[in-house]
Amino acid sequence: DLPIRLFVGEVTKTIIENNETSSTETQTAYLYAHMDFSVAYNKDQVIAATVSPGNPIALELDFHEQSLKIRFTYSARWESTGYPYAERQRRLEN
């Protein structure tokens, strides 16, 4: 097994200065709707896999009252490598 870790979204904070003594903070949640997979292989064996998120979609933080339709997409690249299968776990240690 090769672990793959990534964030599926993020929350950003924006602070707006109203005047010298007060400010307003807003938060926006983003969901990544695209995943870009890259798979390295040696002959018929998978050596490594990575995934990068993209296409962030802004969500309202009170979306629990709404029905959301989001189109998710992905892309995949297969890349040949000479890295030996027996040593693939070493790549995870670096």
N, C-alpha and C positions, 0 to 999 in steps of 0.2 A: 504494500500500500504506500502511496505517495500522498502526503498531506498537502492540501491546497487551502490557503487562508486568504480571505479578502473581506473588505467592508462592503456591505450591500447598500450602504447609504451613509449620510452624515447629517448633522445638524449644525447650522451656522447661526451665530448671534450677531446682531447689528445694534449698535447703540447710537441713538440720535440725540444730540444735545439740544434740548428745547430752549434753554437759556443758561445762565451761569450757575444756577442752583438745581436744575432738574434735567433729567434725561429719560428717554423711553427706550426700552430694550425689546427687540422683536427677535423671534426665532423662526427659521425656515428649515424644514426637513427636506432632504433630497434622497430619492431612491434611484439607484443606478439601474437603468433599464437595458443596458447592453453589457455582455461579458465577452472578452476577447481571450480565448484559450490559445496557448502555445504548448505544443507537445514535442519533446525531443525523443527520438527513438534511435536504436541501434539494431538493425536488421528487424526482427519481429518482437523486440522487447522495448517497452517504454522506459526511458532513462529519467526524464524529468517532465514536470508539467507546471505551468504557471497560468494565472488568470489575472486580467486587468479589467477593472470596471470602467464604464463610460456612460455617456448620455444621461447625465443626472436630470431627473424630473422633480420639480419643486412640488411639495405637498403641503396642504394646509394642516396645521397641527391639530385642528379639531375635526379631522377627516372621519372620525368614528361614526358620524351621522350621515356620511355620504357613501355611495357605492362608487368604487374606482375601477376604471378599465384601463389597464396599462399593457402596452404591447412590449414584451420582452424579446430581445434578439441576442444572438451570439455569433461569433465568428471563431474559426479554428484554423490554426496553422500547424502543419506537421513538418518538423525539421530533422533531417538526418544528422547524426553525430557519431563520432568514433569512440565516444566515452564508453568504457566497458560496463556492462550490466552489473557485474560483481562489485563494482565500486560506486554505484549510484547513491548509496546512503551517505557516502562521504560528501556529496554535494549539499546535502541537507545540513551538515555540520558547519559549513562555511557561511 
